[in-house]
Amino acid sequence: MITIHLRYEIDPDKTDDFAEYGRRWIRLVNKFGGTHHGYFLPSEGDSDEAFALFTFDSLAAYEQYRKDAAEDAECVEAYGFSQETKCIRRYERRFVTPMFGEES
């Protein structure tokens, strides 16, 4: 299992646009076999930092999602929305392995 942690630097004046972008991607990640754990928008503290977490069964499954998403019309449209609105200034992607407790 692999979890992808995304840290976004967003335009604080375009938080509503970023929220719309997130709503689209939650559904799309799930459509391609991942489990989306949500987007986390600024509240207290930094007004230009947001996060997202989603999980795939393996790195290979994530890589397949990336290939499939690059050719999917809805994914291309969602990415285009972020480019059009300029709600995302930059992002960082990290891969982590979740730990849910003691294993037997």
Sequence and secondary structure as in RCSB ss.txt:
>XXXX:A:sequence
MITIHLRYEIDPDKTDDFAEYGRRWIRLVNKFGGTHHGYFLPSEGDSDEAFALFTFDSLAAYEQYRKDAAEDAEC
VEAYGFSQETKCIRRYERRFVTPMFGEES
>XXXX:A:secstr
 EEEEEEEEE GGGHHHHHHHHHHHHHHHHHTT EEEEEE   SS SSEEEEEEEESSHHHHHHHHHHHHH HHH
HHHHHHHHHHT EEEEEEEEE    S   
